[in-house]
Amino acid sequence: MNLIVFGAPGAGKGTQSAYLIETYRIPAIATGDMLRAQRRAGTALGDQVKGYMDRGELVPDSLMVDITKDRLQQSDARDGFILDGFPRTVAQAEALDAMLDQLRRRIDAVIYLRVSRQVLIDRLSHRYSCRTCDAVYNFRPDQARALPRCTVDGGELYQRPDDHPEIVARRIDVFLKHTAPLIDYYTAQHKLENIDGQMSVAEVRADITRRLAGIRKGAGSR
């Protein structure tokens, strides 16, 4: 399966992507991870990335497409992949489609986790992360006054600066302005799977599983 998972900050992309990785045995390819990997490797693409990152500038779409193309040709992505964080705009989606045509590949489904603005703010405002392993937890305000240690590695839990309510609202606005138009783009291609992300984790997982099973069955019958 070649998948895209997208939604506003706090929609549950990381949680559901982890499930898809395990179920389909395909890698999740995150924008940030790709950029850091290219930079560490000291490749020609990495040298270009370094300049933009050091200046605090966005990496141009054309360069992001080249980096994504390089990553998709690695052996672990041969049987499928999950894109997380790319594309973020319709222009990037169009460039991605053109690049996949060159590789004779296609996106099978785009999983959109739909969550209301207020629920997103509530989720992120109560979200805490482990400083060492990045595991994520949610606590009520009264629970947050005496945070436990991470259950994975015992690390300290903290709230990321960009999870403060006023920053969260800004991040959601950016998503709605630049990324939400992807809904129409992929709907027109009949690839969008519009998932109610306000259900429980298990219910969201079951809905995604059911829809992808239908897509695989349809592909197998052609």
Residue frames as qw, qx, qy, qz and C-alpha x, y, z in Angstrom:
[[0.000, 0.887, 0.462, 0.000, 0.00, 0.00, 0.00],
 [0.367, 0.196, -0.014, 0.909, 1.22, 3.49, -0.87],
 [0.259, -0.776, -0.574, 0.040, -0.47, 5.81, 1.61],
 [0.123, 0.428, -0.176, 0.878, -0.63, 9.42, 2.74],
 [0.395, -0.617, -0.638, 0.237, -1.80, 10.18, 6.27],
 [0.177, 0.276, -0.078, 0.942, -2.74, 13.75, 7.02],
 [0.367, -0.764, -0.525, -0.080, -4.73, 15.88, 9.40],
 [0.083, -0.881, 0.145, -0.442, -4.32, 18.90, 11.63],
 [0.218, 0.390, -0.729, 0.519, -1.84, 18.87, 14.53],
 [0.355, -0.121, 0.674, -0.636, -3.24, 16.60, 17.24],
 [0.745, 0.138, -0.226, -0.612, -5.45, 14.58, 14.87],
 [0.839, -0.236, 0.471, -0.141, -3.70, 11.31, 15.76],
 [0.678, 0.627, -0.359, -0.137, -1.49, 10.81, 12.71],
 [0.079, 0.573, -0.793, 0.194, 1.42, 9.38, 14.70],
 [0.580, -0.117, 0.697, -0.404, -0.74, 6.87, 16.55],
 [0.838, 0.392, 0.247, -0.287, -2.45, 5.55, 13.44],
 [0.509, 0.704, -0.490, -0.070, 0.73, 5.57, 11.35],
 [0.207, -0.470, 0.831, -0.213, 2.40, 3.35, 13.96],
 [0.731, 0.131, 0.588, -0.320, -0.43, 0.86, 13.54],
 [0.746, 0.628, -0.045, -0.217, -0.17, 0.95, 9.74],
 [0.170, 0.696, -0.697, 0.011, 3.60, 0.37, 9.88],
 [0.392, -0.249, 0.854, -0.234, 3.08, -2.77, 11.93],
 [0.740, 0.331, 0.468, -0.353, 0.10, -4.04, 9.93],
 [0.739, 0.667, 0.016, -0.091, 1.44, -3.55, 6.40],
 [0.787, -0.284, 0.257, 0.483, 5.18, -3.78, 7.16],
 [0.473, 0.660, 0.186, 0.553, 5.89, -0.57, 5.30],
 [0.444, -0.168, -0.281, 0.834, 7.92, 2.44, 6.47],
 [0.003, -0.931, -0.337, 0.139, 6.52, 5.77, 7.57],
 [0.550, 0.239, 0.117, 0.791, 8.37, 8.50, 5.71],
 [0.186, -0.883, -0.331, 0.275, 8.26, 11.77, 7.62],
 [0.386, 0.870, -0.012, 0.307, 9.46, 15.04, 6.14],
 [0.302, -0.877, 0.347, -0.139, 11.60, 16.00, 9.13],
 [0.827, -0.295, 0.456, 0.143, 13.26, 12.60, 9.30],
 [0.773, 0.489, 0.241, 0.325, 14.15, 12.71, 5.61],
 [0.188, 0.931, -0.133, 0.284, 15.67, 16.16, 5.87],
 [0.496, -0.742, 0.445, -0.071, 17.78, 15.24, 8.89],
 [0.890, -0.035, 0.415, 0.184, 18.90, 11.96, 7.25],
 [0.646, 0.676, 0.102, 0.340, 20.05, 13.72, 4.09],
 [0.054, -0.929, 0.268, -0.249, 21.90, 16.31, 6.14],
 [0.698, -0.543, 0.466, 0.007, 23.66, 13.67, 8.27],
 [0.888, 0.194, 0.351, 0.226, 24.62, 11.66, 5.19],
 [0.237, -0.641, 0.322, 0.655, 26.39, 14.65, 3.64],
 [0.549, 0.395, 0.644, 0.357, 24.90, 13.97, 0.21],
 [0.163, 0.193, 0.300, 0.920, 24.53, 16.60, -2.49],
 [0.344, -0.645, -0.505, -0.459, 20.87, 16.91, -1.53],
 [0.613, -0.589, -0.403, 0.338, 21.90, 17.09, 2.12],
 [0.410, -0.116, -0.005, 0.905, 24.22, 20.00, 1.43],
 [0.110, -0.416, -0.373, -0.822, 21.35, 21.91, -0.16],
 [0.546, -0.637, -0.526, -0.139, 19.05, 21.07, 2.76],
 [0.590, -0.353, -0.331, 0.647, 21.65, 22.24, 5.29],
 [0.188, 0.151, 0.088, 0.967, 21.72, 25.73, 3.82],
 [0.373, -0.514, -0.395, -0.664, 17.97, 26.20, 4.09],
 [0.688, -0.538, -0.482, 0.075, 17.74, 24.67, 7.56],
 [0.544, -0.189, -0.254, 0.777, 20.63, 26.74, 8.90],
 [0.008, 0.177, 0.110, 0.978, 18.90, 29.89, 7.67],
 [0.243, 0.305, 0.688, -0.612, 15.58, 28.82, 9.15],
 [0.435, 0.310, -0.294, -0.793, 13.95, 28.80, 5.71],
 [0.848, 0.184, 0.388, -0.310, 11.45, 26.35, 4.22],
 [0.397, -0.195, 0.771, 0.458, 12.97, 23.79, 1.88],
 [0.413, 0.330, -0.311, -0.790, 11.67, 24.48, -1.68],
 [0.861, 0.164, 0.264, -0.402, 9.06, 22.12, -3.12],
 [0.733, 0.547, -0.393, -0.093, 11.38, 20.96, -5.91],
 [0.151, 0.506, -0.788, 0.317, 14.02, 19.89, -3.41],
 [0.590, -0.139, 0.606, -0.514, 11.44, 18.16, -1.20],
 [0.886, 0.332, -0.004, -0.323, 10.26, 16.17, -4.22],
 [0.548, 0.565, -0.609, 0.097, 13.85, 15.13, -5.04],
 [0.148, -0.392, 0.787, -0.453, 14.43, 14.01, -1.45],
 [0.756, 0.048, 0.417, -0.502, 11.14, 12.10, -1.37],
 [0.819, 0.460, -0.271, -0.209, 11.98, 10.43, -4.68],
 [0.300, 0.528, -0.756, 0.244, 15.36, 9.34, -3.33],
 [0.387, -0.236, 0.723, -0.521, 13.72, 7.90, -0.20],
 [0.829, 0.194, 0.209, -0.481, 10.99, 6.03, -2.07],
 [0.739, 0.492, -0.448, -0.098, 13.62, 4.20, -4.14],
 [0.109, -0.491, 0.807, -0.310, 15.23, 2.66, -1.07],
 [0.337, 0.017, -0.929, -0.153, 14.65, -1.05, -0.57],
 [0.023, 0.248, 0.820, -0.515, 12.41, -0.84, 2.49],
 [0.390, 0.440, 0.201, -0.783, 9.86, 1.24, 0.55],
 [0.083, 0.143, -0.820, -0.548, 9.69, -1.19, -2.36],
 [0.140, -0.370, -0.910, -0.123, 6.40, -2.75, -1.22],
 [0.213, -0.812, -0.473, -0.268, 4.78, 0.44, 0.00],
 [0.328, 0.090, -0.325, 0.882, 5.12, 3.51, 2.19],
 [0.186, -0.826, -0.521, 0.103, 3.29, 5.98, 4.40],
 [0.315, 0.423, -0.012, 0.849, 3.93, 9.67, 3.74],
 [0.382, -0.766, -0.454, 0.248, 3.58, 11.90, 6.81],
 [0.267, -0.723, 0.014, 0.638, 4.12, 15.64, 6.47],
 [0.073, 0.421, -0.525, -0.736, 4.31, 15.66, 2.68],
 [0.221, 0.442, 0.189, 0.848, 2.56, 16.87, 0.64],
 [0.127, -0.450, -0.522, 0.713, 1.40, 19.93, 2.58],
 [0.289, 0.534, -0.005, -0.795, 0.02, 21.94, -0.33],
 [0.792, 0.503, 0.290, -0.190, -1.76, 21.26, -3.61],
 [0.400, 0.804, -0.428, -0.100, 1.37, 22.32, -5.51],
 [0.215, -0.487, 0.842, -0.088, 3.37, 19.70, -3.62],
 [0.716, 0.158, 0.634, -0.246, 0.68, 17.09, -4.29],
 [0.701, 0.686, -0.015, -0.192, 0.82, 17.80, -8.02],
 [0.204, 0.733, -0.649, 0.002, 4.62, 17.54, -7.97],
 [0.483, -0.268, 0.809, -0.200, 4.38, 14.27, -6.00],
 [0.802, 0.382, 0.390, -0.242, 1.98, 12.78, -8.56],
 [0.565, 0.763, -0.296, -0.106, 4.32, 13.72, -11.42],
 [0.054, -0.620, 0.775, -0.109, 7.28, 12.18, -9.60],
 [0.638, -0.054, 0.729, -0.242, 5.38, 8.95, -8.83],
 [0.784, 0.567, 0.078, -0.241, 4.40, 8.70, -12.50],
 [0.335, 0.734, -0.591, -0.018, 8.11, 8.66, -13.32],
 [0.198, -0.369, 0.878, -0.231, 8.58, 5.80, -10.87],
 [0.526, -0.095, -0.716, -0.449, 5.48, 4.01, -12.19],
 [0.218, -0.272, -0.818, 0.457, 3.87, 4.13, -8.80],
 [0.265, -0.544, -0.322, -0.728, 0.70, 5.70, -7.44],
 [0.226, -0.174, 0.600, -0.747, -0.94, 6.68, -4.17],
 [0.235, -0.280, -0.918, -0.155, -3.52, 4.05, -3.19],
 [0.346, -0.764, -0.535, -0.106, -5.30, 6.02, -0.47],
 [0.135, 0.426, -0.277, 0.851, -5.12, 9.28, 1.45],
 [0.462, -0.528, -0.688, 0.184, -6.24, 8.92, 5.05],
 [0.023, -0.514, 0.079, -0.854, -7.60, 12.21, 6.39],
 [0.360, -0.383, -0.743, 0.415, -8.20, 12.27, 10.14],
 [0.127, -0.611, -0.261, -0.736, -11.02, 14.80, 10.65],
 [0.435, -0.440, -0.596, 0.511, -11.11, 16.45, 14.09],
 [0.034, -0.926, -0.310, -0.212, -12.86, 19.67, 15.17],
 [0.270, 0.678, -0.270, 0.628, -10.85, 22.75, 16.04],
 [0.499, -0.668, 0.262, -0.486, -11.86, 22.73, 19.72],
 [0.976, -0.206, 0.068, 0.010, -11.01, 19.05, 20.19],
 [0.740, 0.426, -0.186, 0.486, -7.60, 19.63, 18.59],
 [0.015, -0.716, 0.307, -0.627, -6.90, 22.53, 20.96],
 [0.758, -0.519, 0.206, -0.336, -8.00, 20.45, 23.96],
 [0.983, 0.038, -0.050, 0.173, -5.87, 17.49, 22.92],
 [0.623, 0.472, -0.221, 0.584, -2.69, 19.43, 22.29],
 [0.203, -0.740, 0.240, -0.595, -3.07, 21.69, 25.30],
 [0.783, -0.468, 0.313, -0.265, -3.04, 18.57, 27.48],
 [0.934, 0.287, -0.164, 0.136, -0.30, 16.73, 25.59],
 [0.381, -0.797, 0.465, 0.059, 3.07, 15.95, 27.17],
 [0.822, 0.462, -0.330, 0.044, 6.12, 14.29, 25.64],
 [0.847, -0.419, 0.090, 0.314, 9.09, 12.34, 26.96],
 [0.012, 0.908, -0.328, -0.262, 12.33, 14.30, 26.63],
 [0.320, -0.478, 0.777, 0.257, 14.31, 11.22, 25.67],
 [0.320, 0.106, 0.903, 0.268, 12.07, 8.95, 23.56],
 [0.241, 0.035, -0.297, -0.923, 9.30, 11.37, 22.45],
 [0.146, -0.401, -0.904, -0.019, 6.49, 9.10, 23.74],
 [0.209, -0.333, -0.123, -0.911, 3.27, 11.11, 24.01],
 [0.180, -0.384, -0.834, 0.354, 0.81, 11.31, 26.94],
 [0.202, -0.562, -0.274, -0.754, -2.35, 13.27, 27.67],
 [0.319, -0.294, -0.701, 0.567, -3.13, 14.58, 31.16],
 [0.168, -0.866, -0.419, -0.215, -5.85, 16.73, 32.65],
 [0.086, 0.783, -0.245, 0.566, -4.67, 19.98, 34.28],
 [0.667, -0.633, 0.265, -0.291, -4.94, 18.45, 37.76],
 [0.973, -0.037, 0.111, 0.198, -2.89, 15.42, 36.67],
 [0.610, 0.627, -0.106, 0.473, -0.26, 17.61, 35.03],
 [0.267, -0.873, 0.252, -0.320, 0.64, 19.25, 38.33],
 [0.563, -0.515, 0.645, -0.037, 2.40, 16.04, 39.39],
 [0.724, 0.489, -0.387, -0.295, 3.63, 14.43, 36.20],
 [0.910, -0.244, 0.325, 0.082, 4.82, 10.81, 36.36],
 [0.195, -0.535, 0.662, 0.487, 7.88, 9.56, 34.48],
 [0.599, 0.365, -0.487, -0.521, 7.69, 8.07, 31.01],
 [0.877, -0.141, 0.388, -0.247, 6.49, 4.46, 31.14],
 [0.856, 0.489, -0.154, 0.064, 8.77, 3.55, 28.23],
 [0.696, 0.318, -0.352, 0.539, 12.18, 4.69, 29.49],
 [0.532, -0.597, -0.399, 0.450, 11.54, 6.65, 32.70],
 [0.353, 0.247, 0.101, 0.897, 12.33, 9.96, 31.02],
 [0.024, 0.390, 0.376, -0.840, 11.05, 13.35, 32.15],
 [0.232, 0.646, 0.680, 0.256, 7.71, 14.46, 30.71],
 [0.110, -0.405, -0.053, 0.906, 7.27, 18.03, 29.49],
 [0.458, 0.744, 0.459, -0.164, 4.97, 20.14, 27.34],
 [0.537, 0.208, 0.349, 0.739, 6.41, 21.26, 24.01],
 [0.030, -0.368, -0.095, 0.924, 6.33, 25.05, 23.51],
 [0.262, 0.038, -0.513, -0.817, 4.25, 24.64, 20.34],
 [0.322, -0.389, -0.856, -0.108, 1.57, 22.76, 22.30],
 [0.020, -0.321, -0.453, 0.832, 0.60, 25.82, 24.33],
 [0.355, 0.636, 0.654, -0.202, -3.00, 26.89, 23.50],
 [0.238, 0.841, -0.030, -0.485, -2.18, 30.10, 21.64],
 [0.030, -0.494, 0.743, 0.449, 0.46, 28.37, 19.51],
 [0.357, 0.204, 0.911, 0.036, -1.84, 25.42, 18.90],
 [0.396, 0.743, 0.407, -0.353, -4.52, 27.75, 17.51],
 [0.171, 0.769, -0.381, -0.484, -1.97, 29.27, 15.13],
 [0.194, -0.256, 0.904, 0.280, -0.78, 25.85, 13.94],
 [0.413, 0.448, 0.785, -0.110, -4.36, 24.83, 13.19],
 [0.331, 0.824, 0.092, -0.450, -4.92, 28.04, 11.21],
 [0.025, 0.595, -0.668, -0.446, -1.84, 27.27, 9.11],
 [0.309, 0.064, 0.942, 0.116, -3.15, 23.77, 8.44],
 [0.406, 0.647, 0.585, -0.272, -6.56, 25.05, 7.40],
 [0.246, 0.829, -0.147, -0.481, -5.07, 27.64, 5.07],
 [0.159, 0.626, -0.683, -0.340, -2.39, 25.60, 3.33],
 [0.078, -0.170, 0.981, 0.049, -3.16, 21.90, 3.80],
 [0.499, 0.334, 0.637, -0.483, -6.95, 21.61, 3.95],
 [0.555, 0.558, -0.226, -0.575, -7.26, 22.25, 0.15],
 [0.077, 0.309, -0.933, -0.169, -5.68, 18.80, -0.27],
 [0.462, 0.230, 0.759, -0.396, -9.06, 17.40, 0.77],
 [0.613, 0.632, 0.107, -0.461, -10.62, 18.63, -2.47],
 [0.258, 0.630, -0.667, -0.303, -7.57, 17.61, -4.50],
 [0.031, -0.188, 0.982, -0.008, -7.63, 13.98, -3.40],
 [0.528, 0.361, 0.600, -0.481, -11.43, 13.78, -3.30],
 [0.557, 0.637, -0.192, -0.497, -11.39, 14.63, -7.01],
 [0.300, 0.458, -0.824, -0.149, -9.01, 11.69, -7.52],
 [0.873, -0.228, -0.228, -0.365, -11.34, 9.39, -5.51],
 [0.634, 0.212, -0.631, 0.394, -8.49, 8.59, -3.12],
 [0.147, -0.434, 0.434, -0.776, -9.57, 10.42, 0.05],
 [0.544, -0.372, -0.751, 0.046, -10.69, 8.34, 3.02],
 [0.195, -0.576, 0.140, -0.781, -12.41, 10.83, 5.35],
 [0.579, -0.212, -0.748, 0.248, -12.06, 9.36, 8.85],
 [0.437, -0.813, -0.106, -0.371, -13.77, 10.63, 12.01],
 [0.510, 0.340, -0.574, 0.543, -10.67, 11.22, 14.14],
 [0.348, -0.460, 0.355, -0.736, -12.77, 11.99, 17.23],
 [0.920, -0.190, -0.262, -0.219, -13.63, 8.34, 17.72],
 [0.713, -0.594, 0.365, 0.077, -11.55, 6.25, 20.10],
 [0.030, -0.617, 0.718, 0.320, -8.12, 5.10, 18.90],
 [0.400, 0.022, 0.915, 0.052, -9.48, 1.57, 18.44],
 [0.514, 0.652, 0.499, -0.247, -12.51, 2.78, 16.46],
 [0.271, 0.831, -0.298, -0.384, -10.37, 4.94, 14.17],
 [0.185, -0.426, 0.857, 0.224, -8.03, 2.00, 13.63],
 [0.491, 0.266, 0.827, -0.068, -10.93, -0.32, 12.78],
 [0.478, 0.785, 0.219, -0.328, -12.39, 2.16, 10.30],
 [0.133, 0.747, -0.550, -0.348, -9.04, 2.61, 8.55],
 [0.327, -0.202, 0.917, 0.110, -8.53, -1.17, 8.42],
 [0.547, 0.485, 0.655, -0.190, -11.97, -1.73, 6.91],
 [0.419, 0.841, -0.015, -0.341, -11.48, 0.92, 4.24],
 [0.031, 0.659, -0.695, -0.285, -8.00, -0.22, 3.23],
 [0.464, 0.013, 0.886, 0.013, -9.19, -3.83, 3.04],
 [0.565, 0.663, 0.432, -0.234, -11.86, -2.69, 0.58],
 [0.266, 0.845, -0.334, -0.321, -9.29, -0.83, -1.50],
 [0.194, -0.438, 0.858, 0.185, -6.97, -3.87, -1.63],
 [0.550, 0.285, 0.780, -0.094, -9.89, -6.13, -2.57],
 [0.502, 0.795, 0.168, -0.296, -10.90, -3.74, -5.35],
 [0.108, 0.758, -0.570, -0.297, -7.35, -3.56, -6.66],
 [0.356, -0.228, 0.903, 0.082, -7.06, -7.35, -6.66],
 [0.586, 0.454, 0.650, -0.169, -10.24, -7.75, -8.71],
 [0.381, 0.814, -0.126, -0.420, -9.02, -5.50, -11.52]]
